[in-house]
Amino acid sequence: MTMQKFISWVEIPSKNFDRAVDFYNSIFGFSMQKMDFGHEKMACFPNGEGAITWAPNFHPGQDGTLVSLNTGDQLTSVIDRISRNGGQIVQPKTKIEAANKGYFSVFIDPEGNKLGLYGN
């Protein structure tokens, strides 16, 4: 089996959909479009790998799987925008000890989800 990427889709749940979409648009410089399907709301990431979502049975959380978002060489500037936009850094920019693997950080978004960042 040949794979181009291992993660094919990620949904980040929200309690306050508009606040969550605005947060991710602000920290990454996105312009995600909000879609309302009645029982579910969604704003897809520009690369098609996931979305900010809202549905009655989706609940933000800090426990469980940790998804890391790729920032390329913008890691420091993304980290700087997190606190200014209502998020909280829980692991500052940290060198990954394996050779040439870059840096990571962990944050909590305004909805209460814990996510990672990966980049340089």
BALOBA-1460 file (C-alpha; in Angstrom, 3 decimals):
// residues 120
<rec num="1" residu="m" x="0.000" y="0.000" z="0.000"/>
<rec num="2" residu="t" x="1.421" y="3.400" z="-0.993"/>
<rec num="3" residu="m" x="0.422" y="6.508" z="0.944"/>
<rec num="4" residu="q" x="1.134" y="10.146" z="0.176"/>
<rec num="5" residu="k" x="0.134" y="11.246" z="3.672"/>
<rec num="6" residu="f" x="-1.012" y="9.272" z="6.684"/>
<rec num="7" residu="i" x="-3.553" y="11.693" z="8.165"/>
<rec num="8" residu="s" x="-6.380" y="12.226" z="5.690"/>
<rec num="9" residu="w" x="-8.906" y="14.297" z="7.688"/>
<rec num="10" residu="v" x="-9.021" y="16.009" z="11.093"/>
<rec num="11" residu="e" x="-12.022" y="17.707" z="12.682"/>
<rec num="12" residu="i" x="-11.425" y="20.178" z="15.509"/>
<rec num="13" residu="p" x="-14.661" y="20.484" z="17.512"/>
<rec num="14" residu="s" x="-15.993" y="23.783" z="18.820"/>
<rec num="15" residu="k" x="-18.600" y="25.039" z="21.260"/>
<rec num="16" residu="n" x="-18.623" y="28.541" z="19.750"/>
<rec num="17" residu="f" x="-18.143" y="27.922" z="16.030"/>
<rec num="18" residu="d" x="-17.649" y="31.565" z="14.987"/>
<rec num="19" residu="r" x="-15.051" y="32.183" z="17.718"/>
<rec num="20" residu="a" x="-13.157" y="29.013" z="16.764"/>
<rec num="21" residu="v" x="-13.068" y="29.822" z="13.042"/>
<rec num="22" residu="d" x="-11.995" y="33.399" z="13.769"/>
<rec num="23" residu="f" x="-9.194" y="32.115" z="16.051"/>
<rec num="24" residu="y" x="-7.705" y="29.767" z="13.418"/>
<rec num="25" residu="n" x="-8.148" y="32.329" z="10.642"/>
<rec num="26" residu="s" x="-6.277" y="34.867" z="12.817"/>
<rec num="27" residu="i" x="-3.346" y="32.735" z="13.930"/>
<rec num="28" residu="f" x="-2.665" y="31.153" z="10.520"/>
<rec num="29" residu="g" x="-3.786" y="33.966" z="8.222"/>
<rec num="30" residu="f" x="-6.473" y="31.725" z="6.684"/>
<rec num="31" residu="s" x="-9.770" y="32.816" z="5.232"/>
<rec num="32" residu="m" x="-11.850" y="29.693" z="5.896"/>
<rec num="33" residu="q" x="-15.433" y="29.897" z="4.717"/>
<rec num="34" residu="k" x="-18.145" y="28.985" z="7.229"/>
<rec num="35" residu="m" x="-20.722" y="26.467" z="6.030"/>
<rec num="36" residu="d" x="-23.952" y="25.735" z="7.904"/>
<rec num="37" residu="f" x="-25.631" y="22.386" z="7.241"/>
<rec num="38" residu="g" x="-28.288" y="22.827" z="9.932"/>
<rec num="39" residu="h" x="-27.227" y="19.995" z="12.241"/>
<rec num="40" residu="e" x="-23.523" y="20.629" z="11.628"/>
<rec num="41" residu="k" x="-21.291" y="23.603" z="10.826"/>
<rec num="42" residu="m" x="-17.912" y="23.340" z="9.148"/>
<rec num="43" residu="a" x="-15.051" y="25.553" z="7.971"/>
<rec num="44" residu="c" x="-12.464" y="23.590" z="5.983"/>
<rec num="45" residu="f" x="-8.724" y="24.162" z="6.113"/>
<rec num="46" residu="p" x="-7.296" y="25.494" z="2.822"/>
<rec num="47" residu="n" x="-5.336" y="22.277" z="2.181"/>
<rec num="48" residu="g" x="-8.400" y="20.014" z="2.443"/>
<rec num="49" residu="e" x="-7.048" y="17.952" z="5.347"/>
<rec num="50" residu="g" x="-9.609" y="18.943" z="7.970"/>
<rec num="51" residu="a" x="-12.013" y="21.462" z="9.392"/>
<rec num="52" residu="i" x="-13.257" y="23.368" z="12.392"/>
<rec num="53" residu="t" x="-16.613" y="21.779" z="13.188"/>
<rec num="54" residu="w" x="-19.690" y="22.221" z="15.340"/>
<rec num="55" residu="a" x="-22.388" y="19.631" z="15.985"/>
<rec num="56" residu="p" x="-24.412" y="18.785" z="19.090"/>
<rec num="57" residu="n" x="-22.360" y="15.618" z="19.728"/>
<rec num="58" residu="f" x="-18.880" y="17.144" z="19.116"/>
<rec num="59" residu="h" x="-17.081" y="18.220" z="22.287"/>
<rec num="60" residu="p" x="-13.736" y="20.034" z="22.530"/>
<rec num="61" residu="g" x="-11.199" y="18.461" z="24.866"/>
<rec num="62" residu="q" x="-7.611" y="18.416" z="26.050"/>
<rec num="63" residu="d" x="-7.296" y="14.653" z="26.511"/>
<rec num="64" residu="g" x="-6.830" y="12.047" z="23.831"/>
<rec num="65" residu="t" x="-5.202" y="12.235" z="20.441"/>
<rec num="66" residu="l" x="-2.849" y="15.152" z="19.832"/>
<rec num="67" residu="v" x="-3.001" y="16.521" z="16.301"/>
<rec num="68" residu="s" x="-0.089" y="18.718" z="15.207"/>
<rec num="69" residu="l" x="-0.531" y="21.400" z="12.559"/>
<rec num="70" residu="n" x="2.347" y="22.200" z="10.221"/>
<rec num="71" residu="t" x="3.501" y="25.831" z="10.311"/>
<rec num="72" residu="g" x="6.513" y="25.482" z="7.995"/>
<rec num="73" residu="d" x="8.962" y="28.236" z="8.868"/>
<rec num="74" residu="q" x="6.270" y="30.361" z="10.556"/>
<rec num="75" residu="l" x="6.241" y="28.525" z="13.917"/>
<rec num="76" residu="t" x="7.410" y="31.478" z="16.021"/>
<rec num="77" residu="s" x="4.939" y="33.942" z="14.499"/>
<rec num="78" residu="v" x="2.025" y="31.470" z="14.860"/>
<rec num="79" residu="i" x="2.956" y="30.931" z="18.529"/>
<rec num="80" residu="d" x="3.041" y="34.714" z="19.041"/>
<rec num="81" residu="r" x="-0.491" y="35.080" z="17.658"/>
<rec num="82" residu="i" x="-2.030" y="32.327" z="19.814"/>
<rec num="83" residu="s" x="-2.154" y="34.251" z="23.103"/>
<rec num="84" residu="r" x="-3.239" y="37.468" z="21.375"/>
<rec num="85" residu="n" x="-6.214" y="35.595" z="19.913"/>
<rec num="86" residu="g" x="-7.457" y="33.868" z="23.073"/>
<rec num="87" residu="g" x="-5.373" y="30.669" z="23.068"/>
<rec num="88" residu="q" x="-2.813" y="29.452" z="25.600"/>
<rec num="89" residu="i" x="0.669" y="28.026" z="24.992"/>
<rec num="90" residu="v" x="1.237" y="24.978" z="27.216"/>
<rec num="91" residu="q" x="4.546" y="23.827" z="25.655"/>
<rec num="92" residu="p" x="6.769" y="26.573" z="24.239"/>
<rec num="93" residu="k" x="8.783" y="26.151" z="21.047"/>
<rec num="94" residu="t" x="10.952" y="23.116" z="21.732"/>
<rec num="95" residu="k" x="13.671" y="21.492" z="19.603"/>
<rec num="96" residu="i" x="12.854" y="17.957" z="18.515"/>
<rec num="97" residu="e" x="15.886" y="15.925" z="19.558"/>
<rec num="98" residu="a" x="15.950" y="13.721" z="16.434"/>
<rec num="99" residu="a" x="18.319" y="15.156" z="13.836"/>
<rec num="100" residu="n" x="16.842" y="17.700" z="11.424"/>
<rec num="101" residu="k" x="13.257" y="17.305" z="12.656"/>
<rec num="102" residu="g" x="12.620" y="20.949" z="13.548"/>
<rec num="103" residu="y" x="10.596" y="22.223" z="16.492"/>
<rec num="104" residu="f" x="7.209" y="21.722" z="18.111"/>
<rec num="105" residu="s" x="4.868" y="23.540" z="20.457"/>
<rec num="106" residu="v" x="1.550" y="22.670" z="22.126"/>
<rec num="107" residu="f" x="-1.371" y="25.034" z="22.696"/>
<rec num="108" residu="i" x="-4.972" y="25.102" z="23.869"/>
<rec num="109" residu="d" x="-7.404" y="26.922" z="21.608"/>
<rec num="110" residu="p" x="-10.228" y="29.127" z="22.955"/>
<rec num="111" residu="e" x="-12.619" y="26.149" z="22.689"/>
<rec num="112" residu="g" x="-10.488" y="23.994" z="25.035"/>
<rec num="113" residu="n" x="-8.839" y="21.714" z="22.439"/>
<rec num="114" residu="k" x="-5.178" y="20.836" z="22.886"/>
<rec num="115" residu="l" x="-3.232" y="20.797" z="19.601"/>
<rec num="116" residu="g" x="0.376" y="20.693" z="18.548"/>
<rec num="117" residu="l" x="2.336" y="22.826" z="16.112"/>
<rec num="118" residu="y" x="5.244" y="21.562" z="14.049"/>
<rec num="119" residu="g" x="7.729" y="23.642" z="12.076"/>
<rec num="120" residu="n" x="10.987" y="25.548" z="12.062"/>
